[in-house]
């Protein structure tokens, strides 16, 4: 898992040998961040179902102001902390060991907002749609923000009340869906 751009470019370690981890493929990471290039510098990022932390760390490496990683598995959360130290990204990051859905509510309760929210839940469990619904109902996604969901192409969440899908892309079995708050679209944004 190497960072492909930014200040931590080329740093990282392989995630092999870690049970339950399915890191985002490098070509998917590159495509997502190439499409987000102008939005990343200075952004506040939330990485839900963080796993290896690849997406949040890539954002930090490319100039995001801060990132919050949410990962329920203590071994994976420790792995993210170690990788943040190795990449010298600790000062702008927070790792929360928690389930993603309750973490959204907790962050909303803290009045935290994010410009970019990445979610890459386990495939085939309906968590992409469920998480997007929770995000749409909360205040954590800024009005001009984006939620970027990754999943198996069969897990397509479709339309989500309160969000507008602005883009979808497929990379083999993996799909990525980009959503913005519906209010922005309704106001002519």
C-alpha positions in Angstrom: 0.0 0.0 0.0 2.1 2.9 -1.3 1.0 6.5 -1.5 0.9 7.5 -5.1 1.1 11.2 -4.8 1.9 14.1 -2.5 4.3 14.6 0.3 4.2 10.9 1.4 4.6 9.6 -2.2 6.2 6.2 -2.3 5.9 5.5 1.4 3.9 2.7 2.8 3.9 -1.0 3.4 2.0 -3.9 2.0 -1.2 -5.0 3.7 -0.6 -8.6 2.9 -1.1 -11.1 5.7 -3.8 -9.1 7.4 -7.0 -11.1 7.6 -10.1 -9.2 6.6 -8.4 -6.4 4.8 -9.2 -5.6 1.2 -7.3 -2.5 0.5 -8.5 -0.2 -2.3 -6.6 -1.2 -5.5 -3.9 1.3 -6.6 -5.6 2.0 -9.9 -8.9 2.8 -8.1 -7.0 5.1 -5.7 -5.2 6.9 -8.5 -8.4 7.4 -10.5 -10.4 8.7 -7.5 -7.7 11.1 -6.5 -7.0 12.3 -10.0 -10.7 13.2 -10.3 -10.6 15.0 -6.9 -7.3 16.8 -7.5 -8.6 20.4 -6.9 -10.7 19.4 -3.9 -8.1 17.7 -1.8 -5.7 20.5 -0.7 -7.0 21.9 2.6 -9.9 19.5 2.8 -11.2 17.9 6.0 -11.5 14.2 5.3 -13.4 11.3 6.9 -12.3 7.8 6.1 -15.1 5.4 7.2 -14.4 1.6 7.3 -10.8 2.7 7.0 -9.2 -0.7 7.0 -5.6 0.1 6.0 -6.3 3.8 5.9 -5.2 4.0 2.3 -7.7 6.6 1.2 -7.4 9.0 4.1 -3.6 8.8 4.0 -3.5 9.5 0.3 -5.6 12.6 1.0 -3.3 13.7 3.7 -0.3 13.1 1.4 -1.9 15.2 -1.3 -2.5 18.2 1.0 -5.7 17.6 3.0 -5.7 19.6 6.2 -6.9 16.8 8.4 -8.3 13.2 8.3 -10.3 11.2 10.7 -10.1 7.4 10.3 -12.9 5.2 11.6 -12.1 1.5 12.0 -13.7 -0.9 14.3 -11.0 -3.6 14.3 -8.3 -2.8 16.9 -5.5 -4.5 14.9 -6.4 -2.4 11.8 -6.7 0.8 13.8 -3.2 0.1 15.2 -1.9 -0.5 11.7 -3.3 2.8 10.6 -1.6 4.6 13.5 1.7 2.9 12.7 1.4 3.9 9.0 0.6 7.5 10.0 3.8 7.6 12.0 5.9 6.0 9.2 4.5 8.5 6.7 5.0 11.5 9.1 1.3 12.3 8.9 0.3 12.0 12.6 -0.2 15.7 13.4 -3.1 16.0 11.0 -4.8 12.7 11.7 -7.1 11.1 14.3 -7.8 7.3 14.4 -11.1 6.3 16.1 -11.7 2.7 16.9 -15.5 2.5 16.4 -18.2 1.2 14.1 -18.8 3.5 11.2 -22.5 4.2 11.6 -22.5 5.2 15.3 -19.3 7.2 14.6 -21.2 9.3 12.1 -23.7 10.2 14.8 -20.9 10.9 17.3 -19.1 13.2 14.8 -22.4 15.0 14.1 -22.8 15.4 17.9 -19.4 17.0 18.0 -20.4 19.4 15.2 -17.6 18.0 13.0 -18.0 18.5 9.2 -16.0 17.1 6.3 -15.3 18.1 2.7 -14.6 14.6 1.6 -16.0 11.4 3.1 -14.7 8.1 1.9 -16.5 4.8 2.6 -15.3 1.4 1.6 -17.4 -1.1 3.7 -17.3 -4.9 3.4 -18.8 -6.0 0.2 -22.3 -7.6 -0.1 -23.7 -6.5 3.2 -25.8 -3.4 2.1 -23.5 -1.1 4.0 -22.8 1.3 1.1 -26.5 2.3 0.9 -27.0 2.2 4.7 -24.0 4.4 5.3 -25.0 6.9 2.6 -28.5 7.2 4.1 -26.9 7.9 7.5 -24.6 10.5 6.0 -27.6 12.2 4.2 -29.5 12.4 7.5 -26.5 13.8 9.4 -24.7 17.1 9.3 -21.2 15.7 8.8 -21.0 16.2 5.0 -20.6 19.8 4.2 -23.0 21.4 1.7 -20.2 21.6 -0.9 -18.7 18.2 0.1 -18.5 14.9 -1.6 -19.2 11.4 -0.3 -17.2 8.8 -2.3 -18.3 5.2 -1.8 -16.5 2.1 -3.0 -18.0 -1.3 -3.3 -18.6 -4.3 -5.6 -20.5 -3.1 -8.7 -23.5 -5.3 -7.6 -23.7 -3.2 -4.3 -24.8 -0.1 -6.3 -26.7 2.0 -3.8 -28.7 3.8 -6.4 -30.6 7.0 -5.4 -30.3 8.2 -1.8 -32.7 10.7 -0.4 -30.8 13.8 0.5 -27.9 13.1 -1.9 -27.4 13.4 -5.6 -25.2 10.9 -7.4 -22.9 13.0 -9.6 -20.6 10.3 -11.0 -20.1 6.5 -11.1 -17.2 4.6 -12.4 -16.3 0.9 -12.6 -12.9 -0.8 -12.4 -13.4 -4.5 -12.9 -15.5 -5.8 -10.1 -15.1 -2.6 -8.1 -17.3 0.5 -8.5 -17.0 4.0 -7.1 -20.0 6.3 -6.6 -19.7 10.1 -5.9 -22.5 11.8 -4.1 -23.1 15.5 -3.1 -25.8 16.9 -0.8 -29.1 17.3 -2.7 -29.6 20.9 -1.3 -26.6 22.1 -3.4 -28.2 20.7 -6.6 -31.6 22.1 -5.7 -30.2 25.6 -5.2 -28.6 25.5 -8.7 -25.1 24.2 -7.6 
